[in-house]
């Protein structure tokens, strides 16, 4: 059974095909990813497109319109953060009807989506495209939503990680970690004597990788930054020394950001722990491929 991060890697590939489709008008690379009973639904339209054939026809027509008008949207893959972005006293659409009130949509933190934006008459309109996969990793649902319903950040630069045996990476276990988590990787890998480099390939023994995640989890468990700082660095106030000079250096440099990130980044930590539990008994290392 695939972990969340392995599923995310497949979602990313599917989103890339949509991004290429909306940028060129050719959606044919999307079609092999659709399940036979896939559903495509828009927040602004009452009737969904149901079934692979209906969605293929819709996307084909959409592609022709994009080519004819040349109004290709700007697209980018983003990561949802938090789990709700409440909107107060505003207009929104429910089942194709416009209503007024306060509302919010619960969603899973860390979900990858495609943000599409077009500017017409100096007004920028956006659409968030979300995907759900079947157990066979085909697209089960495509939802088009108002971006205002979400908090999100760019998923632009990332490092690909693979479980490895004897130095050989297992492609089926590929997962991605994006730039907002680099500070944690740099800090906690450094605390176990390993170096993180987003620009180069790295090889981390599985034991060290697990120790890194354990230290990451422990850091997030404290109530205050001072407690986390003192524990991570091994501060001795009698002698004003730090047992872990590497941790001290990193926390003095990026400690505030790492501590603030604990509100946004636990979902990634939990996903990394799940992924590691799957491979730690059958693999001896984790390989990282920089960008």
ABEGO torsion letter per residue (X at the ends): XBBAAAAAAAAAAAAAAAAAAAAAGBAAAAAAABBAABBBBBAABABBBBEAAAAAAAAAAAAAAAAAAGBBBBBBBBBBBEABBBBBGBBBBBGGBBBBEBBBBBBBBGBBBBBBBBBBGGBBBBBBBBBBBBAAGBBABBBBBBAAABBBBBBABBBBBBBBBGGBBBAAABBBBBAAAAAAAAAAAAAAGBBBBAABBBBBBAAAAAAAAAAAAAAAABABAAAAAAAAAGBBAAAGBBABAAAAAAAAAAAAAAAAAAAAAAAAAAAAAAAAAAAAAABABBBBBBX
